[in-house]
Amino acid sequence: MQHKHTPHRVALWALSALILSSIACQTLMGDGGGGDSNTLTHPLEPKPTQAIFYSASERLDGLALLPELALQPPGDSPDDRGRPEFSGRAYTLDTEHFRIHYTLDGEDAVPPERSGDSGHPDYVIEVARAMEYSWFASIEHFGWSRPPTDKGLGGDDRYDVYLLNILDENYAGYTDTDFGNSVIGDNPLSPLVEQNSTHTFIVLDNDYLEDYGYNEDGSYPEDALDYMRSTAAHEFHHAIQFGYDGEEPHDWVWEATSSWIEEELFDTVNDPVTVLPSVFSSTDSCQLAEGGELHEDDIDRWYGMWIFMRHLSERYGHAIVLRLWEHIIDLDGYAAWDALLAEYDTTLEDVFVDYSIALLTRDFEEGRRYPSVTLQGSAELDAWFTPADGVHQLGADYIYIPAQQAITVTLEGDGLLGVVVGIAADHSYIYPLWDGELSLDASQLERTYLIVMNMERANNARNCHYTDYHVYIAAGGRSVAPEWSLPAQNFQTPRLNPNGR
């Protein structure tokens, strides 16, 4: 895998009924029967699945945990095993779990600076430290399975990492297989029973200096090292994923998981935040879409979809993503998701609703670092709103409703689901549309938005298509109370789509 330098309504309504039966709801406005408005005394209780951020105690600050290594002198890298070729003589640095291959000559040469007496350049040592830390954090701390060995293809059974000049080709790193000889079936190094476990090797850039350059004093930039460390964590997790199932067809899950693990292992680096505009600026793109097929707003979307994994792990803990890959061993695509979420007494559709609301309010532990969603437009009073395009499968549109009075919202669109989100006093108030319609009193809300969600699942990335819809906002109506409330301290007013989409 390559790391680039870049009608299901029943589920929601059943969830709403469950929440209402277990929470003593305090109304924001209205008495549910058209009576006089009530003022807000305190917020509704949050949904149980959204009340706690698990990640604060689980994510690691990898910069403080990088190990010191006992190093042997450089060895010679074998050149007859079908692995990447170097521009000069290749050497090896061996650690407990990894063999790092590098050269000092030609376009693939690593930075030559040495500050110790190991015989290895400092940059190569830093790569080795990042790889050993990624092993410790992923396997020993978080409990992921060890990747299978390649039976000595790199010279021994250590995992092989090659340092080559690849950033010029717009790749920060990649994880590759050995043609048709890599699938081993069951991984003997894991306690699970795999069917398509596959051994791999990793290629990282030889210096990561294309984006940074040396500091003015001639020293190597720390930002470039952080980029390398984050990429090392990303690619090593691809190696782990190949150990579970090298043939999982949902490509976005590969990249989303590996980008998410960067944040789990290097919480203070925040490199994956740079690709979040691919999601927040194009929320209506198909969940399976790679990005860039129809417009530029969602380029690198597979990587940006790490925010979906972050949503899951902050609600249910790190282990839910690990458990997903355990299901991927036996199940493909959405079947793995259905089996996973059944264990948590929820569904993909319910999770997608919660996730779509969280994108609007930036309801994540580090949400203030993230972009705001891009609005499809503004739905004026007593008029139809029709977007420039519709909404893809498991995608969502966000529409501003500039009303400060009682209104009735009508959504027309085959198989689409609507939720109104009101923002007031650092909380969001959630009003699901029933049969495509909802009346509420927006006079006490600071801002009001309609989320239009396509709950259909695409068969594959080439099967994505838009579903059209229309929205009408009428003055007046029989007001209802919100069905639940969530924190919105991180909410930031979204902007309209500048491209008219």
N, C-alpha and C positions, 0 to 999 in steps of 0.2 A: 504494500500500500504506500502511496506517495503523500508526503506532507508538503503541500504547496506553500510557496512563499506568498502564499495566500489563504331513509329516516331511521335514525338511531336515537330518537328523542327519549324513549322509555328509560334509558339508562340515567339521563340527567334528572328526569322527573322523579324516578325512584330514589336517587340520591338526595334530592331536595326533600322528599317526604321523610326520609330517614333522619336528616338533619333537623327538620322541624319537630320531629317527635322527641328528639333528645336535647334540644336547646330551648331555653326559655327566652324567646325572641323579644327584643325591645324594638318597637316600631320607630322608624325614622320619621315617617309622616303617614297620615291617613289611618283609618280604623278598619280598613278592609271592607267597609260597607258604604263608603261614600259620605261618611260623616265629616265633622270638622277636623282640621289637621291638628296633630299633636306635635309638640316641640321635642327635639332630641334630648334625652337625659343622659344616656351613655350608649356606646356602640353595642351592636349585636355581638354575641360571642362568635369567635372565628370557627370555621369548620375544623373538626379534629385533625384532619390530615394536613392542615396548613398552620397549625398553632405553634410549631416548634421548628427551628432551624437545627438540623442535626450536624451540619457540616462544621460548625465552629469548633467542636471538640475532635473532629475526625480529620480534617485537612491538615497537611503537614507543611512546615516551612523548610523546604529542602535545602535552602541556602545555609541554614544553620546545622544541617545534618549530613553534609557531604563528608564521606569518610577519608581518613588518611590511609594510604596504601603502602604496604611493603613491596617494593618493586625489584624484579630481577633485571639484569642487563637486557638490551634489545636482542631479539631473535630474528631469524630470517623468515619472511612470509612465503609459503609455498606458492608457486606460480603455475601449477599444472592441474588445477582442480576445477577449472571452469568458472572461477569466481572473477570479480572485477579486476581489470588490469590497471596498473599504475604507470605514471609517466616516468618513474625512476625506480631504483632499487627499493624494494619494500621490506619494512621491518615489522616486528610485532612487539607489543607490550601485553603481557599476560597478568590477569588478576585472578581472583578465585573463580569467577564465573564467566569472564569475558577474555577474548583475544582481540586486541585492537591492532589493525593493520594500517600502516602509514608509510609515506615516503618523504624524503628530504629534497627531492630533485624534481624539476619540471613543474607543469601547471598544477599538479596535485600536491605539491610540497606544503607541509604544515609549517606554521611559524616556527623558526628555529631556536627561539630563545630557551635557554636552560638555566635554571637557578639552583638546581640540586646536582647530586653526583650519580643519579640513577642511569644517566646516559640517554634518557628520553626527553624530548622537548616538553616544556611546561604545558602547552596546549593539549598534547596527547594525554598527559597525566590528568588534566582536567576532564577530558572526555571519559577516561577510565573511572574517575571519581563519580561523574554523573551517571554512568552506566551502573556501577555497583550500588549507588544510592537508589536508582530506579528499581533494581532487583530487590533490595531490602524493603523499600516502601511498598511496592506492588505485591510481592510474593510473601515476604515475612511479616509485614505489618498488616496489609489489607487482605491477605489470604488468597490471592489469585494463584492459579496453577503455574508450575514451571513450564516453560516452552520445551518441546522435545529437542534432543541433540541432532546434529546433522551427520553423525557417525564419522566424524573426523575430516570432513571436507575442507575445513580451514586449517587443518594440521593437527587438531585434537578435538576433544568434545566440548571445549568452551564455546560460548556463543560468539560468533564472529561479527565484528564491526569494522567497516572499511571507511577510511577518510579520503574522499575524492573531491575534486572541484566540481560540485554539482549546483551550487547556488546560481551560477551563471546561466544554468538551464531552467531556472525558476523553480527549483526544488530545494527545500531546506533539508530533506532527508527522505529515504524510502526504505521499505522493508520488502524483500524479494524472496522468491522461492527458486529452487534449483531445477528449473524447467519441469519435466514430468517425473522427476525422481524424488519429490519432496513429501508426498502424501504417505504417511505411515499407518493411518487408521487409528489405532488406540495409542495414546501417549503413555509410555511406561513410567514417565516421571510424575504423573498426576494420579490421584486416587479415583478419578472419574473414568468412565468408559466412553471414549470418544470414537467416532467413526471416520472423521476426515481430518484428524490432527496432522499438521503439516510443519515441517521444519523450514527455517528461513535464515536469512542473514540481513544485516542492516548496513546502509550506506549513509553517512553523515558528511556534511561539508568539511573541507580541509581547513577552513579558518573562520568562516562566517564574517569576513571583513568587508564583503561587497557593500553591505548596508551601513557600515560604521566607519571603517578605516581606523588606523592607529590613533591613539591620543596624541596631543601636541608634544608631550614629553617622550613620545616613542613607546609608551607602554600599551599593552593589549587592552582594549576597552571591555569593561565589565558587562556592558549591555550585550556585546557579542557573545560573551560567555553565557549569559543568561539565556540568550536565544538558543545556543547550542544545548544547554541543559534541558530547556523546555522541549526542544525537538527530540533529544535523547529519550526523555520520558514518553513522548508521543510514539516514537517508532518502536521502542521496546514493548509498549503495550500492544502494538500490532503483532509483534512476535508472540506475545501471550495469546492474543485472539486467534492467530493461526493454530495455536496449540489446541484450542477448543474446537474450532471448525473452520478450516480454510476455504470452505465453499458457501458460507452464508451469503444469500443473494441481496440482502438489503445493504447496499454500499454505504448509505448514510450512517448506519449504525457503527460501522468500523471507524469512520472519521470522527463522528460525534463522541464516541467513547474515548478514543485516543486524545482528542482535544480536551475533553473533560478531565482525563487523568492528569494532564499537565497542571491543571489548577489544584487537583487533589494532592499532588506531590510537591509543587512549587507555588504555594498559595500567594506569596508576595511578588512573584514575577509578573503574573497577569498577562502573559503573551496572548492567550486565546481571546482576550477581550477585543483585540484588534479586528477580528473577523465577525463580531456580533452584528455590525450593520447589515450583513448579508441576510440576517433573520429579521431584525427590527425594522429595516427599511422595506422589506418585502414579505410581510407576514402572510400574504395570501398565496405564496408559492406552495406547490405540492410538497408534502413531507418527504417524498422519495426523490425529489428533483435535485440534481447536482448543482444547479445554478448556472446562470448565464445563457440558457437556451433561448429564452424569450426576451430578456432584458438584462441590463448590467447590475441592477440593484441587488440581485441575489447571487452574484458570483461568489464561489467558495461556500455555498450554503451548507454542504455536507459538514464542513468544519464548524460553521457557526451554530449548527444544531446541537453542539455540546450544551447549549443553554437548556435544552430539553432534559438532558441527563442531569444537569445541575438542579433543575426543578424537582426531578424525582429524588435525587440524593438528599436534598435539603428537606424534603417532606418525610422520607422513609429511611434515610441513612445510606451510606456508601454501598452496603451489601446488596441493595436492590439491583444495581447495575451489574455487579458480579453475578447475581442470580440470573439475570437476563441471559448472560453468556452461557451459563450452565444449561438453560433451556435451549439455547441455540444449538447445542450439541445434537439434539434429537429433532428439533423443529426448525422450520425455515420461516423467515419473514414475520408476518403478523401472528402466525400461530404461536411463536415463541412469546410474543407480547401478551397474548390472551392467557397463556398458561401462567406467565409470571404474575400478571396483575390479579388473576383469580386468587393467588396466594395472599394477596393484600386486600381481598374483598372489594376490589374496584375493577374498572374496565378502562380500556384505552380511551374510549369516548369521554368518560368522566374525567380522566387525567388530562385529556386535551382541553376540556372546558376550563379546568383549574389553571392549566398552563397558559391558555390564551388570556385569562384575566390577569395572571401574574406578569405577562409581558406588558400589558397596558400600565399597570401600577408599579412596575419594576419591583415586584414583591420577592426580592432575593436578598440574601444577607449582604451582598456587595452590590446591591442594585443601583446605588448612586454612581457607580463606575460605568454603568451600561447606557446605551443609547435609549432614546424614547421611540416608541413605535411611530411609524409614519401613517398618517390618516389618509383614507381614501377620499374623504371630502367632508362637507358639512351639509346636513339634512335640514333644510329650512322648514318653518312651520307652514302647514296647509299646502304642501307641495310634495311631488314625487322626487325621490333621489334615485338615480341610476348610475352606477359606477362606470368608468371607462371600460373596465373588464369585470369579470366575475371573481370567483374565488375557487382555487384549486382544492383537491382532496386533502383533508386534514390541514387546511389552511384557514386563515381568518382575516376578515376585513374589519377596520376600525373606523367608525363614523362619528363625527361630533354632532351633538344635538344642542344648538344654542337656544334652549328654551328655559325660562324661569317661571313656569306655570304648570298647571295640570295638562297632561298630553296623553295621546294614545298613539302608540307605535305599531305599525303594521309592516310585516316582512313577507314578501312574496318571492318564493324561490324553491324549486324542487329539492326536497331533502335537506334544506338548510336549517340551522338552528340559530336562534338569536338570544342574546343576553344583554340587558342594559346594565351599565355600571355607572353609578353615581359617586362622585368624589365630594367629601365634606369632612372637615376637621381631621385630616390625616387618616381617614378611613375610606374604604370603598364599600358601597352597598349594592348588592347583586339582585337583579330582577330578571329571572328567566321569562321569555315569551312563551305563552301557552297557545298552541295552534297558530303560531305566527302573529300573535297580538298581545299587547300589554298596555295598561293604563297606569300612570303614576303621577304623583305631584312632584315636579322638579323644582318647586320654588325654594326649597331649603338646600338644594344641592349646589355646590360651587361650580361643578362642571358635570356634564352628562354625555355618555358615549354608548353607542350600540356596537356590539361585536357580532358579526355575521360569520358563522362557522360552517364549513363544509365537512360533515362527519363521514363522508364516503372514503373508502380506502382504495388507493390506486393499486392495480395489479403489479405494476413495475414502473420504473422511471419514465419509460416511453409511453405509458398509458395515462399520463397526467392531462387533465383538461379542465377548463373553467366551467363553473355553473353560474349562470346569470341570475340576477335578483333585482328587486325594486323595493324601496322603503318609502313609506308615507308617514309623516308626522302631523297628526291632527290636534287642534286645540281641544282641551276638555277631555272628560272621561272619568270613569269610576276608579278612584285611586286604590292601589294595593300597597301593602308593606313590603319591604325588601325581604328576601328569603334567607340571606346570610350576609355577614360583614367580614371584611379582612383589613389588616393594616395597610396603609398607603403612605407611610412616611417618605418613601422613596419616589413617589409619583412626581413626574415632571410633565408639564403640558406638552403634548405631542404637536408635531408640525404637519401641515398638509403636504401631500405628495407633490413635489415640484414638477414631476413629469406628467401629471394629469392622469396617473393610473389609479 
